[in-house]
């Protein structure tokens, strides 16, 4: 089923919906952990609240998708989403929005 994540939440249909997710501290950490090729640490996740776990995994997933698509995204400051990453997210949101 398109647009459904592993936690049964539908993906964002606009940048306004997606932005708070990307700005979550654990999303940023997950994105950069994957980008910097840090291994997935399950013990660390077990200590976090469920939302933090999901956001961390979401960040790693998006970083993996970017790498697979050949996008090089350097995200240094958590509160400033790089333009290239925002473009990827907006494109995905618009695709979801147009299917419904």
C-alpha positions as CSV (number, residue, x, y, z in Angstrom):
1,X,0.0,0.0,0.0
2,X,1.5,3.3,-1.1
3,X,2.1,6.0,1.5
4,X,2.0,3.8,4.5
5,X,5.0,3.5,6.9
6,X,5.9,0.6,9.1
7,X,4.0,2.3,12.0
8,X,0.7,2.5,10.1
9,X,0.7,6.3,9.8
10,X,0.1,7.7,6.4
11,X,2.9,9.8,5.0
12,X,2.6,13.6,4.8
13,X,0.6,15.1,2.0
14,X,2.2,18.6,2.3
15,X,5.4,20.3,3.5
16,X,3.4,21.7,6.4
17,X,2.6,18.2,7.6
18,X,6.1,16.9,7.0
19,X,8.2,19.7,8.5
20,X,7.5,19.0,12.2
21,X,8.5,15.3,11.6
22,X,11.8,16.4,10.0
23,X,12.5,18.9,12.7
24,X,12.2,16.2,15.5
25,X,15.6,15.8,17.1
26,X,15.6,12.0,16.7
27,X,14.7,12.2,13.0
28,X,17.8,14.4,12.5
29,X,19.9,12.0,14.5
30,X,18.7,9.0,12.6
31,X,19.2,10.7,9.2
32,X,22.8,11.7,10.1
33,X,23.6,8.3,11.7
34,X,22.7,6.6,8.5
35,X,24.5,9.3,6.4
36,X,27.6,8.8,8.4
37,X,27.3,5.0,8.2
38,X,26.8,4.5,11.9
39,X,25.4,1.1,12.8
40,X,21.9,0.7,14.0
41,X,22.0,0.4,17.8
42,X,18.9,-1.4,19.0
43,X,19.8,-1.1,22.6
44,X,19.8,2.6,22.3
45,X,16.3,2.6,20.8
46,X,14.9,0.4,23.5
47,X,15.5,3.2,26.0
48,X,13.6,5.8,24.1
49,X,9.9,6.6,24.0
50,X,8.0,5.1,21.0
51,X,7.7,8.4,19.1
52,X,11.4,9.0,19.4
53,X,12.0,5.4,18.1
54,X,9.8,6.0,15.1
55,X,11.3,9.4,14.2
56,X,14.8,7.9,14.4
57,X,13.9,5.1,12.1
58,X,12.1,7.5,9.8
59,X,15.2,9.6,9.6
60,X,17.4,6.6,8.7
61,X,14.8,5.4,6.1
62,X,14.8,8.8,4.4
63,X,18.6,9.0,4.4
64,X,18.7,5.5,2.8
65,X,16.2,6.6,0.1
66,X,18.3,9.6,-0.6
67,X,21.5,7.6,-0.9
68,X,19.8,5.0,-3.2
69,X,18.5,7.8,-5.4
70,X,22.0,9.3,-5.7
71,X,21.2,12.4,-3.7
72,X,24.0,13.8,-1.5
73,X,22.4,15.6,1.4
74,X,24.5,17.3,4.0
75,X,22.3,18.2,7.0
76,X,24.3,20.0,9.6
77,X,21.8,22.2,11.6
78,X,18.7,20.3,12.8
79,X,16.4,23.3,12.6
80,X,17.4,24.1,9.0
81,X,16.3,21.4,6.6
82,X,18.5,21.5,3.4
83,X,16.7,22.7,0.3
84,X,17.6,19.4,-1.5
85,X,16.0,17.3,1.3
86,X,12.9,19.6,1.4
87,X,12.5,19.1,-2.4
88,X,12.6,15.3,-2.0
89,X,10.0,15.4,0.8
90,X,7.7,17.9,-1.1
91,X,7.9,15.7,-4.2
92,X,6.8,12.7,-2.2
93,X,4.0,14.6,-0.5
94,X,2.7,15.9,-3.8
95,X,2.7,12.4,-5.2
96,X,0.7,11.1,-2.3
97,X,-1.7,14.0,-2.5
98,X,-2.4,13.5,-6.2
99,X,-3.3,9.8,-5.7
100,X,-6.2,10.7,-3.4
